Amino acid sequence: MQIKIKKLQEQAIIPIKGTTGSAGFDLTAISMNIVENQDYGYIEYGTGIAVAIHDNYVGLLFPRSSISNTGLILANSVGVLDSDYRGEVKLRYKYVQGTKYYNIGDKIGQLVIVKLPSVTFKEVSDLDATERGNGGFGSTNDIVY
């Protein structure tokens, strides 16, 4: 599959995989905007690229594993690039004062392309029973397999 990509800035870097077994394409920062307020701050990184994701696919933006070496947290947990979005690919990270952060030229995240299933919803009065049932957070800790 080929995905069309457009450089919005000359210095933008086309995403590549770090290894042949990598799921994600590394994204590189070409701009950085730091915003601070009373309680927290965020850093928005621009990649200088726009992509045309195919219909029935989605681009998911994840942090790289190197995020653990910083105090950054991807603000929306996982970014979503819908197939009809044509703007710049950006990642916004929350941080606390004194946090180590990425610099321009650093790899700041990864793009994973995923095929979407065709889904419809059917309203029913009951759902199939399972061992877990409606148990939520931590409820599987007591299930013995």
ABEGO torsion letter per residue (X at the ends): XBBBBBBABAABBBBBBABAABABBBBBBABBBBBBBAABBBBBBBAGBBBBBBBGBBBBBBBBAAAAABABBBAAGBBBBBAABABBBBBBBBBBBGBBBBBBGBBAEBBBBBBBBBBBBBBBABBBBBAAEABBBGAAAABBX
